[in-house]
Amino acid sequence: MSARKPATPAPGPLEDYIQEFDNLFAKRSQREACRRYLEGLLLPMERNKTLTGLANTEPVEGAQHAAAQKLQWFLSESTWDPAEMNQRRVGLLREKAQTAPTRQGVLAIDETGDRKWGTKTAHIGRQYLGSLGKIDNGVVSVHSLWADERMYYPLEVEPYTPAHWFEKGRQDGAFRTKPAIALELVEEAVAADFPFRAVVADSGYGDNLGFVEGLEHLALGYVLALKPSHSWWHPVGEVGSVEEVVQTYAWHLEEPGAWQKIIRRFRDGHEEPWWALEAAAGPYGPEKGQRLVVVSTDPATLPELTTWYLLTNLPIPGSVQAGKRSLPTADLDEVVRLYGLRIWVEQSYKQVKQSLGWAQYQVRGDLAIRRHWQLVCCAFSFCWWAADFSESLALNPAIHPESAGEGEEKKKPVREDLPVLAEGAPPGPRLVGALDHAAALLAGVVGQAPASSVTSSP
């Protein structure tokens, strides 16, 4: 058998990264297209990440250019499996010490929607789009991500298909709700033996009984948001919603009552006082199977953007429930820490998707869309994979303020930058900025990371 012809290499460490995927592609043309696609995705946002943009051709007429047609073929007609690429990508992250997941992290569930025009694109429909905050025509996908205070990366993504695509609508056996898809993603993470301390998700999942019961059936810990209006069955005249529960607990700065002050320390070094309440009402309580925890920057006014209403099944340390259940325990600090890791999803993930062209695909088929998404995930994961975190993160007190020494030690100069991934890359107009932008992306993501620690304050 003759040796494979090598593809034109990508610059610097990107070539080393892509070589890990080469045996997933049967033809040299596929290996070439993979390199050009990832290079294009990693270029600064001044370039669109459409097929014509990635091929460096004109937006409309350039679609017929050979370079654009090759990338179109790579997404739509070639034979590679995006699921295999995703498995390889996650495997590389698990293998490297700096990116390997630990049981102190969380499995975050989220969904996002992006506007698309027309009716022919797979999974398209009028539905709520998170990126716009309103109902519009577009495509929605459900994601699972692993995260801790250091980093986060996507694990799986699955498109949500609106009911009108099915012959019997929502009654069709093939139709799946977003919480049902999310639960399948959790099951896949468990089957892959991915370590995490709890599943975290917003109120779209916390208020869904089927999703919560599914996590209980899997014997997994969770910290899920609830809407303030979340309620349960109760006799007339009794407290029956989260809003009503909070109103029964008085708070004054001098006399906080049942509210407990906690301090959240952020990556830029500043601290914020928050308040946490272990509430008891209806089916929830400190010694029940599910706890209701309310967290806010101001218990007097409960501002919408900085108030969390949380449902968790993690028992309190030393409680009766802790002895009954095999789940890890969590005090109020830990509950706040775990849910606080969702900020990766709310800020960093959306930032990276916009920078890497998540929704800029110019294809309509299901398989082609999935391939584009997996290539975007590979581009993002490359940023973590290639960076020397053992030095850059550990020595930067803005990221790990607790790592700085006492007194004068904190004044010593430290590295403020992340590694320049383009170092040593061969020059050339087609490659200018690709790897530099990867480092800049990573620096921006880390700068928006969750609080590095949470502690109680008397």
N, C-alpha and C positions, 0 to 999 in steps of 0.2 A: 504494500500500500504506500502510495506517495505521500510525502509530508504535506500538511496543510500550508497553503500560501498565507503568509502573514498579512494582516490588515495594516493600513497606514496608521501608525501609533498615535494615540492621544498624548497630550503634553504631560510631562512630569508624573506625579503619583496617580493621575487619572487613568493612565495606561495600565499601571499595576492593578488598579481596582477593576477595570473592565476585563482584564485577562481572567479574573476569577469567574466570569460569566461566559467565556468563549465557548466552552464545550456545550452550552445550551443552544448554540446556533450551528446549523448543518452546513451553511454556505459562507464563503468569504464575504459576499455582498451583505449578508446579515450582520456579520461582525463589523464591517465598515460602517453600516448604517447606525449601529448601536453607538459607536464612537462619535460619529458626527452629531447624533441626536443629543447625547449627554453633554457634549461640548457646547452645543447651542443652548440647551436649557440652563447651563451655568454661566452664560454671558449676562452682563448687566441688563436691567429691565428696559433700557432704552431700545432694545431689540424685542420685537414681538416674538413669542414662542410658538407661533403658528408654523405650519409646514413650510410656507414660503419664507418666513422669517428665519427658521432654523437652517434652511437651504441657502440663505442670503440672496434671495431673488425678489422680484417685485411682487407686491401683495396679490394682484389679480392675474395679470398676464403671466407672471412668473410661475403660476401653478403648473404650467405645462413644461417648465424647464426640467431637464433631465435630473438635476439634483433634487428638486422637489418631488418628482415622480418616484425617485428611489426611496425617499423617506415615506411617501404615501404607500408604496408597495410594502415597505418594512412593517408598517402598522397594520395594513389591511389584508395583504395577500400572503405574506411569508408564513413559515410553519412553526415559529417558536412559541413556547407556552408561557404566558405571563405569570401563571401560578408558580412555575418552576423558578422563574427569575425572582419572584418575591421570596420564595423559600430560601434561595441562595443568598439574597440580600440580608435577610434577617439572620441567617446562619453566620454570615461574616461578622455581623454586629455582636452576636453571642460569643463568638470565638475570641474576640479581642478584649483584653482586660479592661481597657478604658471605656468600652461601650457595653460590656456584658451586663445583663439585667440582674438585679438582686431582689430579695423579698421585701426590701424596704420601699420599693416602688409601687406604682399603681397601674392597673389596666384601665385606661380612660376610654370611654365610649362617647362618640360625638357624631353629628351629622352636619353636612353642609350642602348648600344648593347654589348653583350658578346659572345665570341667565343664558338661555340658548334660544335661537329663533327657529321657526318652522315646526313641522309635525313629524318629520321622518327620522330624526335622530333617535337612537335607541334610548328608552327610559324617559323620554321627554314628556312634559305635561305641565299644566297650570297647577302650581303647588307652592307651598311656603318655601322661600329661598332664604336661608340664613344669612347669606352674604349681602342680601338687599334688605332684609327685615320686613318682607312683605310677600304677598302671593303674586307670582309672575310665571311666565313660561320658562322652564329650565329643567335641569337634571340635578337630582339629589343623590348623594352617596352617604353611606354609613361607615364609620371608621372605628378601628380599635388601635390604641396607641399605648406604648409603654413609657412611663415617665418616672423620674425621681427628681431631687433638687438639682442634680448635675445636668441632666439632658433628657430629651425625649425623642422618640422616633415612631413612625407609623408601623403597625404590624400587618393589618389586613384592611382592605376596602371592598365594599360591595355596593353596587348601585341599587337604589330603590326604584321599583317599577310601578308606576301608578296603575290604579285599577282598570282604567279604560283600555289598557293594553291586553287585558284578559277577556276571554269570551264571556265568562260569567261574572265579570267585575270582581268585587271584593269577596264574592262567594266562591270564586274559582279556587280550586285546590292549590294552584301554583302561586297564587297571590300571597305576598308576605308583607306584613306591616314593618315599619322601621324598628320598633322594639323587638319583633321576632327576628329580624336580620341581626340586630345587635346581640341578641342572646346566642345566635349561632356563632358570631365572631368570638364571644366569650368562650363558648364550648371549644372552638378551634384552638384558642390560646391554652386552655386547660389540657387538651389532647396533646399539644406540643410541649407540655411540661414547662410553660413559660412562668417564671416566678413573679409573684406580685403579692402585696399585702391586702389589697382590697380593690374592688371595682368602683370607679367613680364616674358619675354621669350627672347631667343637668336634670331639670324637672320634667322634661319630656319623657324621661325614662323612670325617674323616681316616682312619678304619679301613675305609672303604668303597672297595674297589679300583676299582669302576666309576666312582665320582665322581672319584677321583684321576686315573685314566686319561683321563677326559673333560677334565679341566683340562689335562693334558699334550697331548692332541690339539688343544686350542684354543691351545696355546703360551702359557698364562698362568702367571704366578708365583703361588705359594700358600704359606701358612704355616698348617698344619692340626694340630690336637691329635691325639695318639694315647693310647689307654688304656695304663696301665703294663703290662698283659698282652699288648700288641701283639707279635706274633711273626712269624717267617718260617721257611721251610724251612731246616733245618740238620742236619748229621750229629750223631749222638748224642755227647754230651760237649762240644759247642761251644755258645757263648753264642747264644741264639736268641730272646730277648725283651727288651723295653725295660728291664724290671726287672733282668734279669741284666746288661745292659750297664752300667747305673749302678753296680752293685755292684763292677765291675772297676776303677772309678776312685776311688781313695782321696781323702779330703778331711779336712784339719785346718785350723783357722783360721790357724795359724802356717805351715802348709805346704799350700796349697790344691791343689797339683799342677796338673792340667789344667783345673781350675775357674777361671773368670775372674770377678772381682768387678765388678759393674755397679751404678750408682746410678740409681734411679728417682726423679724429682722430681714430686711431685703438686701438684694445683691449690691445695690449702690451704697450700702452702709447705713441707710436711715432706718429708724424703727417706728412702728405704728402701734398704739394701744388699741386693741379690740376687746370685745366683751363676749363671753360665751355663757349660755344658759342650758343646763340640763333640765329639760321640762318633763312633767308627768301629766298625762291627760289621755283619756280614752284607752286605746290599745298600746300606748307608748309610755315608757318609764324606765328609770335606771335599773330596775330589777325585772324587766320584761324582755321578751325576745327581740324587740325593736326599741331603739332609743330615739327620742326627738331632741335634737340639739339646734339651738338658735345662736347664730354668731353675727355680730354687728359692730360697726365702728361707733354707733350711737344708739343705745337701747331706748333713748327717749323719743327719737323720731323715726328710727328704723329706715334709713335711706335705702331706696330700692337697689342701687348698684353695689352697696357694700353691706348688705344683709343677706345671710344665708340661712335657709330653713332646711335642716339636714336630717335625713333618715339613715340610721346605721344599725346593723346587727352585731357590731363588735362590742363585746361586753366590757363593763368597767373592771379594771384590775381589782381583784379581791372580792368581787361580787359573787352571789350565788350563781348567776348566769355563767360567770367565768368557769365555774367548776362543772357546769352541765354541758357546755358546748366546747367543741374542739377549735373554735375560731380564735385568732389572736386577740388579745385585749387592747383597749385603746382608751386613754383618758381624754379629757377635753382638748389638751394640747395636740394629741395625736390625731384626733378627729379633724381638727382644723388644719393640721399639716397635710393630711391625706387629701382633703377636698381642695386645699390650696394648690395642689399640683395640677388641677384643671386649668390653671392660668396658661399653661403651655398651649392648650387647645385654643383658648379664647384669643390669645395674642400671637404667639410665635408661629403656630401652624398656619394660620390664615395669612400671616405675613409671608411665610415661605411659599405657600401656594401661589400667591400673587406674583412673587418674584420668579418663580420657576415655571409659570405658565400652566398651572393645573387645569384651568378651564379654557385654554386657548386652542384646544385640538380642533382640527378641520376634517374630522371623520364622523361618520354617522353610525357605523356598526358597533355592536356590543363588544366584540373582541378587540377591535381597533381602539376603542375608548379605554378598555381595561389595560391594553398595552401601553398607551400613553400615560395613564396613571402610574403604572409600575415603573416606567422610566423616570417620571418625576420623583417618585419615592427613592429610586436609586440615586438620582442626582443629590437629593437632600441627605441621604444616608452617607454618601461619599464625603460630605463635609465633616461629619463626625468621625468616619472611618480614618480619614487622612490626617486629622489634627492630633497634635501631641498634647493630649489633655493632662498627662501626668505632670507636665511642667507648667503649661499655661494656666490651667484652672486652679491647680493647687497653690500656685504662688500669687494669685491675684486676689487681694483681700476684698475687692469689690464684689467678687463672686463667692468667696469663702471668708467672710470677715473674721470668723472665729479662728482661722488658721494663723492670723498675724500674732506676733509676739506682744508682750506687755511693754508699756513705756516707750522708750526710744526705738525699740525694735520695729514698731509700727511705722516709723518715719523712714525706714530704709527704702530705697527705690526698688520697685518690683516691676515685672513685665505687665504692661497694661494692654498689650495687643495679643491677639491669637496668632498662630503660625501663618506665615504667608505661603499658601499652598502652591503658588506659581513659581516658587524658588527653583531655579534650574530648568524651567520649561523652555523649550526652544522658541525663539521669537518668530513672529509671522503675523500678517494682518488678519488672517482668519481666526487666530487663536487669542488675540489680544484681549485680556480682561477676564477670560473664562475662569481661571483658577483663582485669580485675585478676588473675583466676585464671590467665589465659594467661601473664602475666608471672611469676607465682609458680611456675607449672609450669616455665617455662624456667629460672628461677633455680635450682630444685631439680635440674633435669637437668644444668646446667652444673657445679653443685657436685659431682656424682658422676662427672665426666668422667675419662678416662684420664690417666695420667702425662703431663706436658707435655714431658718430655725424658728420655732415657736416655744415660748416658755410662759408659764403661769406667773402672775404677779399678785402678791397679797393685797 
